[in-house]
Amino acid sequence: MADTGTISLFSYFKRKRNSSSTSSNSTSSSSPDPKKQKDNLEETFTDIKEAEEFEENMAEANIVEIISKEVEKKLEGIFDSLKEKIREEVKNVVENVMKRFDGLEKIVDKIEKENMELKRRLVELEQYGRRANVRIFGVKEETGEDCKTLVTNVLKNKLSLNIDEKDIDAAHRLPQRAKDKPKPIIVRFFKRDHQEKVMRARKRLKQTGVSIAEDLCRDLLQLYNRVRNDSSRVLESWVWRGQIFIKDHRNEIHKVHYGQALDEMNLPVMRYQP
């Protein structure tokens, strides 16, 4: 549909045509000129044709503009709808991923706890296999020495225990990093009773330069070293039958299990003033 500008322009061409017709009529009444009349008619028809073409073009342009605007509105609505759908889909995907992640976290936590429990049992089992062992420190090394003989001499002369070489399953030196100290001797008794007798009597070794300790496996030994070096929480520490015990600054005694942190035991912390 043509706008007012188009209608006015078309009206102009019509007026021009009418004006040409009137002029032609007035001229013809006085002295008609067939050639001039023909030219006027051709000019009028040309103007009318141009006006009609112009009107048609303007109408087509307006239709295209209207259609473009309608298509643009439709596309905007489609895009808005797609955005909302994509946003919802992304939200759902994220929620599902987070749920699966939470589930995986719970599974990982469960596996870690189970692994720690298995590790604790393995440590206890390994330590149980050492229940008849002791380690003796400070015994001087001798050329061509017999470790069983050295051990029985310590037990009889320093601890006054009636334990013979026949009661010892095995005895040998262990590697030692400190070269200025004799290598420790690990001893395995046939009976656990002999090991407990030695551990009870080891207090007699004070100020002799010789000491005896239980044979802890590597994991428990590392735990024991961490515990006894934590002076802010631990007043005293010791090992009995392969188990680690501590006394806190309230003089309360606690058993420390493998995999257990001192922070979890709610121990009082002693802060030393400089």
N, C-alpha and C positions, 0 to 999 in steps of 0.2 A: 504494500500500500504506500502511495507517494505521500511525502510530507508537504507542508504548506509552501515551502520554497519551490518545490517541484511544480505544484499547482499554479503558483504565481507566475513561474517562468513559462509554463504551458499557456497560461492566459495571455501572457505577453505576446507569444507567437500567434495566438488566435486574434488578438487585437491588431497585430501587425498585418495579418491576413485580411481581416475585415477592412482595415484602413486601405490596404492595397486594392481591395475589391471596390470600395467606395470611390477611390480616386479613379479607378478604371471605369466605373460607371459614369462618373461625372465627365470624364474625358470622352467617353463614347457618345454621350448625349450631344456633346458639341461637335466633336470630329473623331469618330472611332478609328483606331489604328490597330488593325488585326495583329501585326507583329508585336506591338507593345503589349497588347492584351495577353498574347501567348506568353511573353516573357514574364509578365506579372503573375499569371497563373502558375507557371513553372516555379517561380520564386516562392509563391505562397505554399504550393505543395511541398517544396523542399523544406521550408520552415516548419510546416506541420509535421513532416516526417522526422525532421531532426528533433522537434519537441517531443514527439511520441517516443522516439528512441531514447532520448534523454530521460523521459519519465520512466520508461521501462528499466533503464539501467539503474536509476536511483531506487526504484522499487526493489530490484534484485539486490542492490547493495544493502538496503534496509533489512531485507529478508535474511541475507547472509549474516548481518550483524546480530539480528535477533536470534538466529539459530546458534551463532557462535556463543552468545551470552547464555542461552539455554543449555548448550552442551557444556560450557564451562561450569555452570551451576551443578549440572548433573555429575560432572567429573569431580568437582569439589566434594559433593555428597558421597560419591563412591570412595574417594580417597580418605575422607574422614571415617567412613565406615570401615575401610581396610585398616586404617591406623588403629582404630579401636579394637578390631579383631586381632591384629598383630600384637597389640599391647596386652590383650587378654591371653593370647597364646603364649607370649613370652613370660608373662606372669605365672601361668600354669606350669610352663616348663621349668622355670626357676624354682617354684614351690616343690615340684616333683623332685628336682635335683637336690634341693636342700633336705627333703625328707629322706632321700636315698643316702645323702651324705651323713645325716644324723644316724641313720641305720648302720652305715658303714663304720662310723665312729664308735657306736656301741659294740659292734662286732670286734673292732680292733681292740677296744678296751677289754672286752671279754677275753680275747686271745692273749693279750699282754698279761692279764691276771692269771690265766691258765698257764702261760709260759713261766711266769714267776713262781707259781705254785710247783710246777714240774721241776724248775731249777732248784727251788728250796728242798724238794724231796731228794733230788740227786745229790745236793750238798750234804744233806743229813745222812744219806746212804754212804757217801764217800767218807764222811767223818766217822760213821759207825764202824767202817772197816779199819779205822785207825785207833779204835778204843783201847787197844793194848799197847800203844806206842808212846814213847816219850822222846824228847830231844834234850841232850845234855850239852851245855855250853861251858867253855873254859878249860876243858881237859887238854893238857899239852900233848902235842903230836910227838911221836917217837919213831925212829927209823925201824922198819920191820915190825911195827906194832900189831897187836891183836886186839881189835876193838872190844870183843867180848871180855877179854881179860881186863882191859882198862875200865870197862863199865862195872864189872864185879868188884874191882878194887875201890871204886868210888862208892858203890852201894854199901860195901862192908865197912870200909875205913871211915867214911865221912857220914853215912846215914845209919850205920849199925844195923843193917838189914841182912838177914840170912837168905840171900839170893845168889845162886850159883850160875855158872855158865850154862848148865843144862836147862835152866829156866828161861834162857834167852833164845828166841827163835832166830834173830838176826841182829847185827849191829854193824854200822859202817859210817864213814864220814860223809858229810854233805858239802856241796860247793859253798864257798864263802867269798863274798866280795872283798871284805876287809882283809888285806894280806897281813896285817900286824896282829891278827887274832887267830887262835887255832880254829880249825873247822869244827862245826858242831857234829855230834854223833847222834844218829837216829837209832833207837833201840826198839825192837819188837819182842815182847814177852809172849810166852805160850799162853799164859793165863792173864786175864784182866785184873785179877786180884793183886798180882805182883805190880802192875802198873799203878793201881790205886794206893798200894803201900808206899811206893816211891813218891807219889804226889803228896801224900800226907806227911811224909818225913822230910820233904825238900826244904822246909824251914830251917833245918839244921845246917844248911849250906851257907847261911849268911856269913859274910866276911871271909869266905874261903876262895873267892874268885871263880867258883863253879856254881852253875845254876841249872835247874831242870824245868822244862815246860812241857805242856801237852803238845802232841803232834797235830796241829791244826792243818786242815786242807787249805789250799791257796785262797779260796773265797772267804772262808771264815777268818783266816789270818789277816786279810786286807780289811775286813770289817772290824776286827779287834783292834788293829792299828788305828783306824779312824776313830773308834770309840775312845780309846785310852788317851788319844791326843786332843780330845775335845774337853779341855780343862774348864771351860765356861759352864758346861753341863754336868761333867762327870768328876766326881770327887775321888773315886776309886774304881778299878776294874779288875776282873780276874776271870779265869776259865776253869770250869770243873766238868769233867766227863763230856768234853767236847761242846759245852754250852757256855755262852758268854754272859757274864753278869756285870752290872754296874751299880754303884751307889751314888745317888745324886746329892746335892747340897742340902737336902732335907734329911739326909741319912736314910733315905728309902732305897730299897734294893729292887732292881728291875732285871728281867731277863731280856736280852736283845736277840731277836731272831734274824736270820738271813733275809735280806731284802727290806728290812724295817729301818726307817730313818729316825734319828733321834728327834727330829722336829715333830714326828707323829706321836711321840710319847709324852708330850706336854711336861717336859722337865723344866724345873726352875733354872734360870740362867743367872750365873754369877758374873757380874761385871766388875773387873778389877780397876780401882782408881789409881792413876799414875802418881 
